[in-house]
Amino acid sequence: MTRERHIASALIVAALLLFGFASATSAHAQSSAPPGSSMPSSDAERALAAQHPREWANLTPDQRERVLENYRRWQSMRPEDRQRVQQNFQTFRNLPPEERKRVLEGLRKWRQLPQARRDELQHDYARWRGLPPDQRDRMMKQYQQFEQLPPAQRQRMMTNWHRWQQMTPDQRREARRRLGLSRQHPQQP
């Protein structure tokens, strides 16, 4: 194996371990290994473990299972999806250490969320990505302005937003009327 392929293989293993394919494709490989198996079941999987004997030996059974699951996913990915994952990993590696720590902390929190909440957030993100670019830019600027507010003011805004979410449509109309906002925000059908 050439030095470049060995380095690429090590990077892929590191990416698989690091990211656990939180944002990778939804394609899953079919394998002869039973679910929950932490032992390599194919020649390719055995070769992967043999290429990194020290790392493999230091993994717990759960970590080995995760590596194998990720490797199977990797093998089932289309080349363009693999390329995207490699680019994402390279982008991550180029981040300053503090930013990498924040990304890893976010990933840890993501993995702790219930599946229903992750699905909801992915749906919201897909909806946001579907907005026109100018609308997304406007929303990002508003969010950045919100982030710059003093903590007490941010908390007041969040409290008011939660209160607004609990209102019925009639209560919202009445609140808009009292605040003189009825012309700025016409009633929605």
N, C-alpha and C positions, 0 to 999 in steps of 0.2 A: 504494500500500500504506500502511495506517495505521501510525502510530508503534508502537502496541501489537503489531500483527502482525509488524512488522519486528523488534521486541525479542523476541517469541516465537520467530520464525524463527531469530534469532541464538542464543537459548538452546538451541533444539533442535539446531542445528549444533554448539554447544559441548558439549552433552550427548552427542551422537553421537561426537564426537571424543574426549571425555574418557573415557567409559565403554566405548565400543566394544561396547555391548550385552552386557556380560558377564552381566547378570542379566535381560535382556529376554526376551520371549517367544521360543519356538522357531519361530515362523512366519517363513517366508522368502518374499520376493516373487519372482515369476517375471519375468525381464527379458529384453529382447532383446539386452542387452549380453553379450558373451562373458565367461566367468570371467577375471579378471585384467585387465579393461579399466579404465583409469583415466580414460576420457573419458565425459562425460555422453552417454547414448544416447536420452533422451526429452526432450520439451519441459520436463517438470517438473524433470528433473535439470539441464538447461541453465539453467533459471530459477534454480535453487538456486545454481549457480556464479556466475551473473550478479548475484545479490543480494549476493554477498560476493566481489567481484573481487580485492581485495588478499589476503584470506585464501587464496582458491583459488590465486592465483599463487604464494604462498609455500609451498604444500604440495608434498611430493615425490610422484612417481607412486604409490608405495605408500600414502601418506597419502590421496591422492585416491581411490584404489581403495577404501580402507577407509571413507571418507566416503560414497562412492556405495553401497557394500554396506549401510552402516548406514541411509542414506536409503531404500533399497529396503525394508529391513526395517521402517523406520518407516512407510512408506506401506502396508505389508501388515498392520500391527497393527490390532487391534480398538481402538475408542475407549477402552475401559476399560483396556487395556494401555498405551496412550499416556499416559493420565492417571496411571497408576501410575509410569511412567518419569519423567514431569514432576514428580511429587511426590517421587520419590527424588532427582532432581536438585536440587530446591529444598531438601530436607533436607540434602543434601551442601553446597550453597552456604551454608547457615546454620551449618555446623559451624565451630568455631574453626580458624584456620589450621593449627595443629599436628595437629589431628584429621584435617583434610583431607589433610595430608601422609601420615598413617598409612594412611588409606583408599587413597590413590593407590599407596602402596608395596605394600599388600596386593593391590591389583589387578594391579600389575606382577608380583608373585610368582605370582599366580594364572595369569596368561597364560603364564608360563614353565613351569608344570607340564605334564607329559605329559597327553595327553587321557585316558588310562586313569585317572590319579590324580584328575583333575578329575571324571570320571564317578563314581568311588568316593566322593569327598567330597560330591558332590551327592546321591548315594544315601543316604549317612549323614545328611546334613542333612535330607532328606525324612523319613527314619525318625525322627529326633529331633523334627521338627515334628509328627509323628503321635502322639507321646507325650502323655499327659494333662498339662494345664498344671501340676498340682502336682508331677508327676515331673520335668518340665523345670525348674521353679523349684528343686527340691531339687538337681538336677544342677548348675545354675548356681551355687548357693550353695557346693556342694562345690568347684567349679572356682575360685571366687573365694577360698575358703579355701586351696586349693592354691597359687594365685598369690601369696598373702601369706606363704607359707613362705620361709625362707631358701634361697638357691640350692642349697646343699649338700644340704639335706633334700629339695628338689624332685628333685634329680638322683638321690638314693637311691631315692625313690619311683618314678621313671621306670625306673630299672634293675630294680627289683623287679617292676614291671608287665611289662616286656619279658621277664623271666625267667619270670613266670607265664604269659605268652602262649605260650612255647615248651614248656611242660609238657604232658604227655598228661593225659587225664582221670584216670587212675589216680594219676599223680603229684600232681595237684591234690587229690584226695581224701586222699591220704596227708599232704600238707602241711596241709590243714585239720584232720586228725585230730591231728597233732603239735602244732598251735597251739591245739587245743581249740575249733575253730570249726565242728565238724561239726554241732552242733545249730543254730547261727545260720544256716548256709547248707546247707539240705538238698540232697541230690543231685538234680540235674536229670535228667529222663528222657533 
